[in-house]
Amino acid sequence: MRGSESEVSRHFHRDVGMTLVQYRTRVRLLRFIREVDEHAGNLLKSAGSSGFGSYSQCHRAFRAEFCCAPQEFFASGVRAQMEGVFEPESPLWVGNPGL
């Protein structure tokens, strides 16, 4: 079965709850966090190797998704607070496969 790009996009949005562009950005942000962890906090290098065209593009996407700058996320307790909420074992996650 074949479908047009717009049809695939529409079905993806309906089934997943986000657009393909939003999904791609989230995948890049997750890759960015992993890269920062692996490269001892080098934000600039990690942004490039995560698929962002520039650090400023990464910074804008990060702030929009996490409501804080990457420096705040990695340097303060923000990350620990978020990990407590978004861990699969968290009560918010259990029973919500759509998350």
Phi, psi and omega in degrees: 000133181244151177217158178286165179301318181293325179292316178298316180299317180298315180293319178301311181299317180296315186281324185260335178090011175210160180283166177299323178295317178297319179297313179301319179296317179296320177298317178297320179294319177296319176296321178301313180299316178298316180297319178299317178299320183282334183251035174050042173082015179282096186292319182296311179297318181295323179297316180294317182282354178265358177103001177277145180289335180202166177293324181295324176296317178298315181300315179298314180295319181297312180298319180295323183277318187252357179060030174201162178284155178305321179300318178296317182300314184277333185267337185248190180278006182300316182298315180298321178296316180293319181297327177293331181272323189259006176293142180303332181280350182296146178300333178290333183274317184298129179084001178238072183296345179282355181284000000 
